[in-house]
Amino acid sequence: MLGRVWNQTLRWLPLLATLPVYPQTAQNWRFWGASDGLRESFSRSVSRAPNGDIWVRHGSVAEMSVIGGFDVKLIPDPRRA
């Protein structure tokens, strides 16, 4: 039974590769950098907290940036303490 379902799935897989793919427009993107208050523009990782804040870990600095909607707070990076 599973083999038959898998074979049917593989039969339609090439059709998916022919569907057009469109990029997002520039209006959907928001870029943050050092000029916006981040510690540096390079970001190694970005995470979203349960309260909606965005936590940004940078490269070679000892602080993280927390974006809270209207402002950016700098906090010590716990991995560099």
C-alpha positions as CSV (number, residue, x, y, z in Angstrom):
1,M,0.0,0.0,0.0
2,L,2.7,2.5,1.0
3,G,4.7,1.6,-2.1
4,R,1.8,2.4,-4.4
5,V,1.2,5.8,-2.7
6,W,4.9,6.6,-3.0
7,N,4.9,5.7,-6.7
8,Q,1.9,7.9,-7.3
9,T,3.7,10.8,-5.5
10,L,6.8,10.3,-7.6
11,R,4.7,10.4,-10.7
12,W,3.4,13.9,-10.0
13,L,6.7,15.3,-8.6
14,P,8.1,16.5,-12.0
15,L,4.9,18.5,-12.6
16,L,5.6,20.5,-9.4
17,A,9.0,21.5,-10.9
18,T,7.3,23.1,-13.8
19,L,5.1,25.5,-11.8
20,P,6.2,29.1,-11.9
21,V,7.9,30.5,-8.8
22,Y,7.7,34.3,-8.1
23,P,10.0,36.2,-5.8
24,Q,8.7,38.5,-3.0
25,T,8.5,42.1,-3.8
26,A,10.9,44.5,-2.1
27,Q,7.8,46.0,-0.3
28,N,7.5,42.9,1.9
29,W,11.1,43.2,3.3
30,R,12.4,45.3,6.1
31,F,16.1,45.7,6.6
32,W,17.7,46.6,9.9
33,G,21.3,47.6,10.3
34,A,23.7,49.5,12.6
35,S,22.1,52.8,11.5
36,D,18.8,51.6,13.0
37,G,20.4,50.9,16.4
38,L,21.7,47.3,16.0
39,R,25.1,46.7,17.5
40,E,26.4,45.8,14.0
41,S,24.8,45.0,10.7
42,F,26.1,41.4,10.5
43,S,23.6,39.0,12.1
44,R,24.6,35.4,12.9
45,S,21.2,34.3,14.1
46,V,17.7,35.8,14.5
47,S,15.0,34.5,16.9
48,R,11.5,35.5,17.9
49,A,10.6,35.6,21.6
50,P,7.1,34.5,22.8
51,N,6.3,38.2,23.5
52,G,7.1,39.1,19.8
53,D,10.5,40.7,20.4
54,I,13.2,39.8,17.9
55,W,16.6,38.7,19.3
56,V,19.6,39.2,17.0
57,R,23.0,37.6,17.8
58,H,25.8,39.3,15.9
59,G,29.3,38.3,14.9
60,S,32.3,39.5,16.8
61,V,30.7,41.8,19.4
62,A,29.8,41.1,23.0
63,E,26.2,42.3,22.8
64,M,23.0,41.2,21.3
65,S,20.2,43.4,19.9
66,V,16.6,43.1,21.0
67,I,14.1,44.7,18.6
68,G,10.9,45.5,20.5
69,G,8.8,47.1,17.8
70,F,9.8,50.7,18.2
71,D,13.3,50.6,19.7
72,V,16.4,48.4,19.9
73,K,17.9,47.4,23.2
74,L,21.5,46.1,23.5
75,I,22.0,43.3,26.1
76,P,25.2,41.3,26.9
77,D,25.5,38.2,24.8
78,P,25.5,35.3,27.3
79,R,27.8,33.2,25.1
80,R,30.5,35.9,25.4
81,A,30.3,36.5,29.1
